[in-house]
Every structure is written in C-alpha cells, then in structure tokens.
Amino acid sequence: MTFDKLIHYLKLDKQEFLFQFNSHPNYPSALAFSDTLNFMGVRNDAYELDKEYWDELPEEFIAIVENSFSLVKKSGNSYSVYSDKAKTLNRDELHQKSSDFVLLFEKDEKSDHKSISNFKPFIYAIFALIAIYSVVNLAWYETVFTVLSLAGVYISMEIFNQKFGNTSTVIGSICGDTSAQQAVNSCDKIITQDKTSFLGLKFSDLSLIYFAGISILSLFLPATAFVIKGFTLVSIIAIGYSLYIQAFVEKTFCRVCLLIIAILTAQLLISFLFFENIFFSVPTLLLTVILWLAVFSSVLSLNKTLTEKEEVKKSNAKNLRFKRNYELFKRELLEKEKVYFTDNNTLSLGNKNARLHIAVVSNPYCGFCKGAHEILEGLLKKYPNEISVQMRFNYTSEKANAQYTALVSDFFSIYKNKSEKEFLNAVETWFEYKDENKIKELAGTTSQEDLTPLIEIGKENSNAGINFTPVFIINGYQFPDKYDREDIWYFIDELMEDEEL
C-alpha cells in the first residue's frame, strides 16, 4: 500500500508515517490510517457517507480511491487525487472508483516535519566547489566530464536514498507515471527489484561508488586521464549489463537508468576523443587505490548501517503493533487497584465535566516531570473539550522548605486569579528556566496563598503510595509501568470513547 503523493502533499515525514502506520495494531485498516494521521498532527474524523452528499464536503478530504487512501482536492468541475501518484478525475469517475469512506482532516502547523539527516545543502555546496574548481583550473572538456560525474553522483544518491523509503521528487519526475498501464516506463521494477548483489551492494549502489570516485579523480586531470579512460572503458560492461536486464530480463525500460547510461556514454566519448594518453605514475596509482577503497568502504558501511536500521524498524513495527493494542493497554491499566481522590478540582484544567480525567502527580523540582507536563499540555491543546487534567504536586508543609512553599503559592495564585492559558504558561516557564523570580513576577503578588488544598492533595498522594514522580493517573488508574508516558498519545482516542472507564 503506497500513498507517496498523499504524504508529500500533507508534508509528512514518510518514514515516520509508514513506521507508525505499520506498527498500529489494526494495520492496514482505515482506523490505523486515521490514528496515524492524528499522531502526526493531522487531526481527522472518519465517516461512511453516501455519494449523494459528497458535493457538500470541504475542498479537501481523504477517501479510498481504487483501494488506496487518497487525498481528494476539488478543482472546478474535476477532482485532483493524490495517492501513490497524482491524477485527475471527474465527478462520476471519482464516485465510481471510491468507497463511501471519507476522512475530514485539519492539519496542524507542527506536522510539517523536517529530517535532521538532510545533508543536501552540504552536498550541493561540495558540488558547487568542485564545479567552480573545474571551470577555473581544467580544460572545457575536462569540466564537462566532471559535471557529468556530479550529475551521476546526484542521480545515484537519489536512487540510493529511495531504497530506504525516502521519496525522490527527481526520480519521480524523470520516471513519470509508474502505474500498471505505463509499466514500459517503470523505474520501480528495475530499481527496487535489482537482483545484483556484491557484498550486499546493488547495481545502483555500485553506480554511486563509480561516479563518486570518478568525480574526485577528475579533479586531478590531466594526471589521472589514463586511469579515468580505463574506468570509462570498464563502464561499457555496466552499460551492456543494464541494457540486457531491461530489454530481455525485466522487459521494461527504466528512464533514470537510461539517463545514467547516457552519462556513461558521454563520458566514454569525451575521454577517448579528448583525454591525452598520459601513463599514470606510482603516486597516481596509490591515489586511485586509496580513493576507491575509501569510497567503496564508505558506501558499503552506509548501506549496511541503513539496512540494519530498516530491519530494526520493521521488527520494532511488529513489536509495537502488539504493544499498541488498546485491549492489552487497558488490561495493564486496570490491573492495579483504583485510586480514589476526594479533590479532583484544585489545579484542574480543561473540561471539568469530561469523561476522561488525567492527573499528573509531580514535583516542580523533579527533572523528569518536565516531559510529563509537556505531554499534558499537548493533550489539553489538542483535546480542550474532551479531557480534564489535574496537576497534583507532591507538597507537604512539614518537609517543604520556604523556597518550595513560595513557588507553589505563586502557582496557586496564578491558577486562581488568572486564565488557564497563563497558568499553563507559568508551569512551562518554570520547567524551562527553573527560576522562582520569574514565577513570582507572573503571579504579581508577594502575599502567600492558603495552601490547605495543596497540602491535602499531597497527603492523598502519599496515602495512595504515590511518592515518586511523575505519575499519570487515568480516571483513578495508575499509568502502566510497562508503557512509556508518551504512549498515551496512541491510546487517547480510545480512552475518551471507553465507557467502561
């Protein structure tokens, strides 16, 4: 099941989305798809809606078109459909090819993910430096040869990245439509089903090694001309092998492969028509051997690391699919004895009449409590009317020093006299800076509040045996130890709907 265009349109991290979707216990259902979008910051609601009402839908919605989750966007009298590819359908075609399932969504700004492993600006800078050096120091034909090598490196890198789930706009634009009806132009069949294996490297990986090595060697022209001629001559074998695979084995031609063949052919002609026959010296031989070993080892190591990472992710996805089963989570949640608090209103936020009540037992001076409060603030922001939240500080007047007492007094004053948003901002400010003076400034008072409610909360926490912080309490049940606090995001929708709780 692929929906590259949909993921790209929503500006989601493809690898993260597929990992979360595949690890959902109900994969590959519509529920799993909806929950994954929610987790990625695209809040949505699913409906079974007869086609006669589809004209009333918003400009953008998600539907199952030709058995694939697709984003549908109205465009005049037609519809743009984004799934594994982009296409345009008229109203009757859309209705005929779709089920009654529709999903209405609302995209948050934070769902625009950026990969921290994106080194493209750095790579482009290196390409630019090599190109500038070539223009300044090399002959025109040597410069053309070097630029062709850089083009080969870039295309090979895009293919290399695509092996590990990264969508390549460049490869997609070169290959065009890869649907079954246009299989003759399909790159996917050649690239992803490459049966070549040399120390775990595919034919496309060897292409990256070749072009990277040639790019560096071309910087030392004309001294390395003879060596480069030899490599371009060997590339004839690669060209013949690739054409044979495409024409006679797979019986389909790959446009991006043909582009690489064109680059290799152009380099072959340039090297034999213009490069002088300068025999290499011992230093040139050593440079070539060291360079090729370095490039080969680097690509081999990177390929091995990313392959292992992908295997671990697949294994984790299966394990998480089991762990994120709501019934298992609920069983663990209800396993411990229920805790009854008499005070559920002090420092209470959100919708106090909501069916789902979450309490966090914490201590302002606890380093781990910052993450717990951030989770609750995120839940309140996303579900302001569906949940209620209570902050239960572990405060006892006998053990607390004057500094702690003043801090909780300021928190209590802000809670009583200012808005919920200002109180949450005060808690966030505290965990960010741990500065009592900042909280006092936000409180705007020097008088101490009556802390009796907070003292009683501390006693209730202690009587319930909750002495360590932070701890989540969900409708009286302590959050299971087998789960990370962040896992609450996977179960929040079902927790809100569970009438038994």
KOLROLO-336817 format. One record per atom (N, C-alpha, C, O): x, y, z. Coordinates in steps of 0.1 Angstrom, whole numbers, plus 5000, padded with zeros to 4 digits. Layout:
BEGIN
XYZ ...
END
This chain:
BEGIN
500849885000 500050005000 500950125000 501650155010 500850204989 501650324988 500750444986 499750444979 501150564992 500450684990 501450804991 501350895000 502550794983 503650884983 503151034981 503551124988 502251054971 501851184968 500951244979 501051364982 500251154986 499351204997 500251255008 500051355014 501251175012 502251205023 502951335019 503151425028 503451345007 504151465003 503251585003 503651695007 502051574999 501051684999 500851735013 500751855015 500651645022 500451685036 501751725043 501651765055 502851715037 504151755042 504451675055 504851725065 504251545054 504651455065 505951385062 506351365051 506551345073 507751265072 507351115068 506751045075 507751075056 507350955050 507750835059 506950745062 509050835063 509550715070 508750705084 508450595088 508650825090 507950825103 506450775102 505950705110 505750835091 504350795089 504250645087 503450585093 505050585078 504950445074 505250365087 504650255089 506250405095 506650335107 505450325116 505050225122 504850445119 503650455128 502450375123 501750305130 502250385110 501150315103 501250165104 500350095107 502450115100 502749975100 502749915114 502449795116 503049995125 503149945138 501749955145 501649905157 500750005139 499450015145 498849875146 498849805136 498149845157 497649715159 496549675149 496249555147 495849775143 494849755133 495249775119 494449785110 496549775117 497149795103 496649675094 496549565098 496149705082 496249835074 494849895073 494449945062 494049905084 492649945083 492550095082 493550165084 491350145080 491150295080 491350355094 491750465095 491050275104 491250325118 492750345120 493150445126 493650255115 495050265117 495550395109 496450465114 494950415097 495350525089 494950655096 495750755097 493750665101 493250775108 494050805121 494450925124 494350705129 495150725141 496550775138 497050855145 497150725127 498450765124 498450915120 499350985124 497450955112 497351095109 497251185121 497851285122 496451135131 496251205143 497551225150 497851335155 498351115151 499551115158 500551205151 501351275158 500551225138 501451305130 500951455130 501651535124 499851485137 499451625138 498351655128 497951775128 497851565121 496751585112 495451535118 495051415116 494751625125 493551575132 492451555122 492251625113 491651445124 490751405114 489551325120 489551285132 488451315113 487251245116 486851165104 486851215093 486551035107 486150945096 484650925095 483950925105 484050915083 482650895081 482450795070 483250785061 481250725070 480750655059 479650735053 478550755059 479850795041 479050895036 478550855022 479450835013 477250855019 476750825006 477250924996 477451044999 477450884984 478050974973 477151094971 477651204967 475851084973 474951194970 475251314979 474851434976 475951294990 476351404999 477751454997 478151555004 478451394988 479951434986 480051574981 481151634983 479051634974 479251764969 479251864981 479651984979 478851824993 478851915004 480151915012 480351985022 481051825008 482351805015 483251925013 483052005004 484251945022 485152055020 485952045007 485851945000 486752145005 487552144992 488552034992 488951984982 489051995004 490051885005 489551775015 489051815026 489651655012 489251545021 490051415016 490551415005 489951315024 490651195021 489651085019 488651075027 489851005009 488950895005 489750775001 490950784998 489050665000 489750544995 489350534980 488250494976 490250564971 490150564957 490950454951 492150454953 490250364944 490950254938 491750174948 492850134946 491050154960 491550074971 492850134977 493650064983 493050264976 494250324981 493750454988 492950534983 494250485000 494050615007 494550724999 495650724995 493650824996 493950924986 493451064991 492351064997 494251164989 493751294992 493051344979 493551344968 491751394981 490951444970 490851594972 490451644982 491151664961 491051814962 490151864950 490451834938 489151934954 488251984943 488952094935 489652184940 488752084922 489352184913 488452214902 488452144891 487552304904 486452334894 485452224894 484852184904 485252164882 484352054880 485051924880 484451814878 486351924883 487151794884 487751784898 487651874906 488451674900 489051644913 490451594911 490751504903 491351664918 492751614918 492951514929 492551534941 493451394926 493551284935 495051254937 495751234928 495451254950 496851224953 496951094962 496451094973 497651004956 497850874964 499350834961 500250904966 499550724954 500850684950 501350774939 502550784936 500350834932 500650924921 499551034921 498551014928 499751134913 498751234912 497951214899 498551184888 496651234899 495751214887 494551304889 494251354900 493851324878 492651404878 491451324873 491551254863 490351334881 489151254878 487951354877 487951454884 486951314869 485751394870 484851334881 485151244888 483751404883 482851364895 482351214894 482451144904 481951174882 481451044880 482550934882 482350834888 483750964877 484850874878 485250854893 485550744897 485250974900 485650964914 484650874922 485050794930 483350904920 482250824927 482350674923 482150594932 482650644911 482650504907 483850434913 483750314916 485050504914 486250434918 486450444934 487450394939 485550504941 485750524955 484750444963 483650414959 485150414976 484150364985 483450474992 483650594989 482550445002 481850555009 482650615020 482150715026 483850565022 484650615033 485250755030 485850775019 485050855039 485750985037 486351025051 485750985061 487351095050 488051135062 488351285061 489051335052 487751365070 487951505070 489051545080 489051495091 489951625076 491151645084 491451795086 490951885078 492251825096 492651955099 494151945102 494551885112 494952005094 496451995096 497052095105 496752215103 497752055115 498452145124 499752185118 500352115109 500252305122 501552355117 502652265120 503652255112 502652205132 503752125137 503951995129 505051935130 502951965120 503151835113 504051855101 504351755094 504551975098 505551995087 506951955092 507652035097 507251825091 508451765096 509651805087 509451815075 510751815093 512051825085 512951725091 513151715103 513651655082 514551555085 515851615090 516451695083 516351565102 517651615107 518751555099 519951605100 518551445092 519551385084 519651435070 520351375061 519051555067 519051605054 520351685052 520551795057 521351625045 522651685042 522651745028 523751785024 521551765022 521651815008 522251945006 523051964997 522052045015 522752175014 524252165014 524952225006 524752075023 526152055024 526751985011 527752015006 525951885006 526351814994 526351914982 527251904973 525351994981 525252094970 526452194971 526952234960 526852224983 527952314984 529252254979 530052314972 529452124982 530652044977 530552044961 531552064955 529352014956 529252014941 529652144935 530352144925 529152254941 529452384936 530952414936 531452474927 531652374947 533052394948 533852314938 534752374932 533452194936 534052114925 533852174911 534752174903 532652214909 532352274896 533152404893 533652424883 533252484904 533952614902 535452584900 536052644892 535952484908 537352444906 537652404892 538652434886 536752324887 536852264873 536852374863 537652374854 535952474864 535852584854 537152664854 537652704844 537752684866 538852774868 540152704863 541052764857 540352574867 541552504865 541652404854 542752364850 540552354849 540552244839 540152294825 539552404824 540552214815 540052244802 538552224801 537952164809 537952284790 536552274789 535952134788 534952104795 536652044781 536151904780 536351834794 535551744797 537351874801 537551814815 536451864824 536051784833 536151994823 535052044831 533751974828 532951944837 533451954815 532151884811 532151744817 531151704822 533351684816 533451544822 533151544837 532451454841 533651644844 533451654858 532051674862 531451624871 531451774854 529951804857 529151684854 528151654862 529451604844 528651484841 528851384853 527851314857 530051374859 530251284870 529451334882 528851244889 529351464885 528551514896 527051484893 526351454903 526651494881 525251454878 524951314881 523951274886 525951224877 525851084881 525851054895 525050974900 526651134903 526651114918 525251154923 524651084932 524751264918 523451314924 522251214921 521551174930 522251164908 521151074905 521350944913 520350884917 522550894914 522850774921 522450784936 521950694942 522750904942 522350924956 520850924958 520350874968 520150984948 518650984949 518150834948 517250804956 518750754940 518350614939 518650544952 517950464957 519850574957 520350514970 519350544981 519050454989 518950664982 518050714993 516650644991 516050615001 516250624979 514950574976 514850424981 513750384984 515950354982 515950224987 515450215001 514950115006 515750325009 515350325023 514150405026 514050465037 513250415017 511950475020 511850625017 510750675020 512850685012 512850835010 512250854996 512750804986 511250944995 510750984983 511651074975 512051174981 511851044963 512751134954 511851204944 511351144935 511751334945 511051414935 511751404922 511051404911 513051404922 513751404909 513551274902 513251274890 513651164909 513451034902 511951024898 511750974887 511051074906 509651064902 509351154889 508651104881 510051264888 509851354876 510451294864 509951304853 511551224866 512251154854 511451034849 511251014837 510950954859 510350834855 508850854851 508350774844 508250964856 506850994852 505950894859 506250844870 504850864853 503750774858 504350634858 504750584848 504250574870 504650434871 503550334873 503650234880 502350374869 501150284871 501350164862 502150164853 500450074864 500549944857 500249964842 500849894834 499450064839 499150094825 500350144817 500450134805 501450204824 502550254818 503850184823 504850254826 503750054825 504849984830 506049984822 507149964827 505950024809 507150024800 508050134805 509250124802 507550234812 508450344817 508750324832 509250424838 508450214837 508550194852 510050184856 510750104851 510350274866 511750264872 511650174884 512750104887 510550164890 510450084902 510849944900 511549884909 510349884889 510649734887 512149714886 512649604890 512849804879 514349784877 515049824890 515949744894 514749934897 515549974908 515249894921 516249844927 514049874924 513649814937 513849664936 514049594946 513749604924 513849464923 515249424917 515349314911 516249504919 517549484914 518149354921 518249354933 518449254914 518849124919 520449124921 520949024926 521149224916 522549224917 522949234932 522349314939 523949164936 524449174950 525949144950 526449034947 526649254954 528149234956 528449294970 528549414972 528749204979 528949234993 527749314999 527949405007 526549284994 525349344999 525049474991 524049534994 525849514981 525549634973 524849594960 525149494954 523849684957 523149664945 523849734933 524849804935 523349714921 523949774909 523849924911 524849994906 522749984916 522650124918 523650174928 524150294927 524050094938 525050134948 526450144941 527150234944 526650054933 527950054926 528050174916 529150224914 526950214911 526850344903 527350464912 528050544907 526850464924 527250574933 528750574936 529350674935 529250454938 530750444941 531550484928 532450564930 531050444917 531750474904 531850624902 532950684900 530650694903 530650834900 531350914910 531951024907 531250874923 531950954934 533450944932 534151044933 533950824928 535350804926 535850884914 536850954914 535050874903 535450944891 535451094893 536251174888 534451144901 534351294904 535651344910 536151454907 536151264920 537351314927 538551294918 539451384918 538651184911 539851164902 539851274891 540951314887 538751324887 538751424876 539351554881 539751644872 539351574894 539951704899 541551704897 542151814897 542051584894 543551574893 543951564878 545051524874 542951584869 543251584855 544251694851 544251804858 545151674842 545251554832 546051444838 546251334831 546651454850 547451344855 546751214856 547351104854 545451214859 544651094860 543951054848 543050964849 544251114837 543451084824 543550944820 542550884816 544750874821 544850734817 543950644826 543350554821 543950674839 543150594848 541650604845 540950514845 541250734843 539850764840 539450694827 538350644826 540350694817 540050624805 539750474807 538850414802 540550414816 540350274819 539050254826 538350154822 538650334835 537350324842 536150344832 535150264833 536250444823 535250464814 535050344804 534050314799 536250284801 536250164792 535450044799 534749974793 535750034812 535049924820 533549954821 532749854822 533150084821 531750114822 530950054810 529750044811 531650024799 530949964788 530249834792 529149794788 530949754801 530349634807 529049664814 528049594813 529149774823 527949814830 526749854821 525649814824 527149924811 526149974801 525449854795 524249844794 526249754790 525749644783 524849554793 523849504789 525349534805 524549464815 523249524818 522249454819 523249654820 521949724823 520949714812 519849694814 521449734800 520549724788 520049584787 518849564783 520849484789 520449344788 519349314798 518249254795 519549364811 518549334821 517149404818 516149344819 517249524813 516049604810 515349544798 514049524798 516049504787 515449464775 514949314775 513949284770 515849234781 515549084780 515049014793 514448914792 515449074804 515049004817 513749064822 512748994824 513849194825 512649264831 511649304820 510449324823 512149324808 511349364796 510649494799 509449504795 511349584805 510749724807 511949814808 512949774814 511849934803 512950024804 512750134815 511650184817 513850154821 513850254833 514450384828 515650384823 513750494828 514250614823 515450664830 516450714824 515450654843 516650704851 517850624848 518950674848 517650494845 518750404842 519350444828 520550444826 518450474819 518850524806 519550654806 520450674799 519150744816 519850864818 521350844823 522250904818 521450754832 522850714837 523650654825 524850684824 523050574817 523750514806 524150624796 525250624791 523350724794 523650834785 524850914791 525750954784 524950934804 526051004811 527350924809 528350974806 527250794811 528450704809 528950704795 530150714793 528050704786 528350704771 529050834768 530050834761 528550944773 529151084770 530551084776 531451144769 530651034788 532051034794 533050954787 534150984785 532550834782 533350744774 533850814761 535050814758 532950884754 533350964742 534351074745 535351094738 534051144756 534951264759 536351214763 537351264758 536451104770 537751054775 538551004763 539751024763 537950944753 538650884742 538950984731 539850964723 538151084730 538351184720 539251304724 539951354716 539251334737 540051454742 541151424752 542151494752 541051314760 542051294770 543351244764 543351164755 544451304769 545751254764 546151124770 545751094781 546951054763 547450924769 548650944778 549750904774 548451004789 549451014799 549450904809 548550884816 550550824808 550550704817 550750744831 551450844835 550050674840 549950714854 551250674861 551950584857 551650754871 552850734879 552450654891 551250624894 553450614899 553150544912 552250624921 551350564927 552550754923 551650834932 550150834927 549250824935 550050834913 548650834908 547950704911 546750694914 548750594909 548250464912 547850444927 546750394930 548650494936 548350494950 547150574953 546250534961 547050694947 545850784949 544550714945 543550714952 544650644933 543450574928 543050464937 541850444940 544050384942 543650264950 543050314964 542050264968 543750414970 543250464983 541850524981 541050504989 541750604971 540450674968 539350574966 538250594972 539550474958 538450384955 538150294967 536950264970 539150254975 538950184987 538150264997 537250215004 538450394998 537750485008 536250505004 535350495012 536050524991 534650544986 533850414987 532750414992 534450304983 533850174984 533450144999 532350095001 534450165008 534150135022 533150215028 532250175036 533150345024 532150445029 530750405025 529750395033 530550375012 529250335007 528750205013 527650185016 529750105014 529449975019 528949985034 527949925038 529750075042 529350095056 528050165057 527250125066 527750265049 526550335050 525350245046 524350255053 525550165036 524450075031 524149975042 523049945045 525249915049 525049825059 524249885071 523349825077 524750005075 524050075086 522650105084 521750075092 522350155072 520950185069 520050065067 518850065070 520649955061 519949825060 519549775074 518449725076 520549775083 520249725097 519249815103 518349765111 519349945101 518350035107 516949995102 515949995110 516849975089 515549935083 514949805089 513749795092 515849705091 515449575097 514949595111 514049535115 515749685118 515349705132 513949775133 513149745141 513749875123 512449945123 511349855120 510249865125 511549755110 510549665107 510149575119 509049545122 511249525126 511049445138 510349525149 509449475155 510749645151 510049735161 508649755157 507749765166 508349775144 506949795140 506049675144 504949695148 506549555142 505849435146 505649435161 504549405166 506649465168 506549465183 505649575188 504849545197 505749695182 504849805186 503449775183 502549825190 503149705171 501849675168 501149595179 499949605181 501949505185 501449425196 501249515209 500249505215 502349595211 502249675223 501149785223 500649815233 500849835211 499949945210 498449895208 497549975205 498249765211 496949715211 496249775223 496649755234 495149835221 494449905232 493949815243 494049845255 493449695239 492949595249 494149555258 493849535270 495349535253 496449505262 496749615271 497049595283 496749735266 497049855274 496049865285 496349895296 494749855281 493649865291 493749765302 493549785314 494149635298 494349535308 495449565318 495249545330 496549625313 497649665322 497149785331 497549795342 496349875325 495849995332 494949955344 495150005355 494049855341 493149825352 493649715362 492949685371 494949675359 495449565368 495749615382 495549545392 496149745383 496349795397 495149845403 494149885396 495149855416 493949895424 493650045421 494550125420 492350075420 491950215416 492250305428 492050275440 492750425424 493050525434 491850625435 491450675424 491350655446 490250755448 490750885454 491250875466 490650995447 491051125453 489751205456 488851205447 489651265467 488551345471 488551475464 487551535461 489751525461 489851655455 490351635440 491551605438 489451655431 489851655417 489751785410 489751795398 489551895418 489252025412 490352125414 490552215405 491152115424 492252205426 493352195416 493752075413 493752305410 494652305398 494152215387 494952145380 492852225385 492252145374 492052225362 491752345362 492252165350 492252235337 491452165327 491052045329 491152225316 490352165306 488852165309 488352245316 488152065304 486652045306 486451965318 486651845318 486052025329 485851955342 484751855342 484751765350 483951855332 482851765330 483151645320 482351565317 484451645316 484851545306 484851405312 485051395324 484551305304 484551165309 485951115312 486151035321 486951175305 488351135308 489051235316 489251355312 489551185328 490251275337 491751225339 491951105342 492651305336 494051265338 494751355348 494651475347 495351295358 496051365368 497551335367 497951225364 498351435369 499851415370 500351445383 500251565388 500951345390 501551375403 502951405400 503751325394 503351525404 504651575401 505251665412 504651695422 506551705410 507251795419 507951895410 508651855401 507752025413 508452125404 509952105403 510552155393 510552045413 511952035413 512451895408 513651865409 511451825402 511851695396 512251715382 511451775374 513351665378 513851685364 513051615354 512951665343 512551495357 511751415348 510351465346 509651425336 509851555355 508551605354 508251695343 507051715339 509251755337 509151855326 508451785314 507451835309 508951665311 508351585300 506951555302 506051555293 506551515314 505251475317 504251595316 503151575310 504651705320 503851825319 503751875304 502651925300 504751855297 504651885282 503651795275 502951845267 503551675279 502651575273 501151625277 500351635268 500951665289 499651705294 499251835287 498151855282 500251925285 499952055278 499552025264 498652095258 500251935258 499951895244 498551835243 497851865233 498151745252 496851685252 495751795254 494751785247 496051885263 495051995265 494852085253 493752125250 495952105246 495852185234 495152125223 494352185216 495251985222 494651915211 493251875214 492351865206 492951845227 491651805231 491051885243 490851835254 490952015241 490552105252 489152075258 488952105269 488252025250 486851995254 486651855258 485551815263 487551765255 487351615256 487951565269 487651455273 488951635275 489551585287 489651685298 489551805295 489851645310 490151735321 491451685327 491851565327 492251775332 493651755337 493751815351 493351925353 494451745359 494751805373 496251785375 496851685374 496851895380 498251895385 498251875400 497751955407 498851765404 498851725418 500351725423 501051625422 500751845428 502051855433 502251775446 501351775455 503351705448 503651635460 504251735470 505451735472 503351805476 503751915485 503251885499 502051855502 504151885509 503851865523 504551985531 505752005529 503752055539 504352165546 505452135556 506352215558 505452005561 506451965571 507851955564 508851985570 507851895552 509051865545 509551975536 510751985532 508652065531 508952165521 509752285528 509452325539 510752335521 511452455526 510652575521 509652565514 511152695525 510552815522 510452845507 509452905502 511452805500 511552825486 510452745478 509752805470 510252625482 509252535476 507852595479 507052605471 507652635492 506352685496 506052815488 504852835484 507052905487 506753025479 506452995465 505553065459 507052895459 506852865445 505452815443 504752855434 504952715451 503652655449 502552765452 501452755447 502952855461 501952965465 501753055452 500653095449 502853085445 502753165433 502053095422 501153155415 502252965421 501452885411 499952885415 499152905406 499652875427 498252865432 497653005429 496453015425 498353115432 497853245429 497553275415 496553325411 498453225406 498253245391 497053165387 496253205379 496953035392 495752955389 494453015393 493453015385 494353075405 493153135410 492753265404 491553295402 493753345400 493553485396 493753515382 493353625377 494253415374 494553445360 493953335352 493353245357 494153345339 493453245330 494253115330 495353105334 493553015324 494152885323 495452885315 496452825318 495352965304 496552975295 497753035302 498852995300 497453135311 498553205318 499153105328 500353105331 498253025334 498852925344 499652825337 500752785342 499252775325 500052675318 501352735313 502352675313 501252865310 502552935306 503452945317 504652935315 502952965329 503752975341 504452845344 505652845347 503752735343 504352605345 505452575335 506452525338 505152615322 506052585311 507352675314 508452625312 507152795318 508252885321 509152835332 510352835332 508452775342 509252725353 510152605349 511352605352 509552515342 510352395338 511452435328 512352355326 511252545321 512252585311 513452655318 514552635314 513152735328 514252825334 514552785348 515652815353 513552725355 513752685370 514152815378 515052815386 513452925375 513753055382 512553095390 511453135384 512653095403 511453135411 511053275409 509953315411 512053365406 511753505405 510853525392 509953615393 511053455382 510153465370 508753435373 507753495369 508553325382 507153285385 506553395394 505353415393 507353445403 506853555412 506353675404 505353735407 507153705394 506753815385 505453785378 504653875377 505253665373 504053625366 502853625376 501753665372 503153595389 502053595399 501653735402 500453765404 502653825403 502353965405 501853995420 501154095422 502253915429 501953935443 503053875452 503753785448 503053935464 504053885474 503353815486 504053755494 502053825486 501353755497 501253605495 501153565483 501253525505 501153385504 499753335504 498953385512 499453245495 498053185494 497853085506 498753035512 496553055508 496252945517 496452815510 495752785500 497452745514 497952625507 497252495512 497752385509 496152505520 495552395526 495052295515 495352175517 494452335504 494152235493 495352165488 495252045485 496452235486 497652165481 498252075491 498751965487 498152105503 498652015514 497851885514 498351785516 496451905513 495651785513 495851695501 495851575502 496151765489 496551685477 497751605480 497851485476 498751665486 500051595489 499751475498 500451375497 498851495508 498551385517 497851265510 498151155512 496951305501 496251205493 497251125485 497151005483 498151195478 499151125470 499951035479 500250915475 500351075491 501150985499 500350865504 500850755505 499150895508 498250785513 498050675502 497850555505 498050725489 497850625478 499150555474 499250475465 500250595482 501550525479 502250585467 503250525462 501850705463 502550775451 503550875456 503250985459 504750825458 505850905464 506850945454 507551045456 506850875442 507850905432 507150985421 505950965418 507851075414 507251155404 508051145391 509251125392 507451165379 506051195377 505251065375 505750965371 503951075378 503050965376 501751015370 501151115374 501250945360 499950975354 498850885361 499050765363 497750955364 496550875369 495450905359 494951015357 494950795353 493850805343 492550755349 492450635351 491650845351 490350805358 490550715370 489850625372 491650745378 491850675390 492850565389 493250505399 493250525377 494150415375 495550465371 495750555362 496550415378 497950455375 498450405362 498250285358 499050495354 499550455341 500550345342 501450345350 500350235334 501150115335 502650135334 503150215325 503450075342 504850085342 505550035329 506550075325 504849935322 505349875310 505349965298 505949935288 504650085300 504550175289 505250305292 505350345303 505750375281 506350505283 505150605284 504150585278 505450715291 504350815292 503950865278 502750895277 504850875269 504550925255 503550835248 502850875239 503450715253 502550615246 501050655248 500150605241 500750745257 499350785259 498750845247 497550835244 499650905238 499150955225 498550855216 497650875209 499050725217 498450615209 497150575214 496350515206 496750595226 495550545232 494550645236 493450615240 494850775234 494050885239 492650875233 491650905240 492550855220 491150855213 490350745219 489150765222 490850625221 490150515226 489750535241 488750485246 490750595248 490450625262 489250715264 488450705273 489150815255 488050915255 486750845252 485650885256 486750735244 485550675240 485150555248 484050505247 486050505257 485750385265 484850425277 485250485286 483650375275 482650405286 482850325298 482450365309 483550215298 483850135310 484750215319 484650195331 485650295314 486550375323 485750495328 486350575336 
END
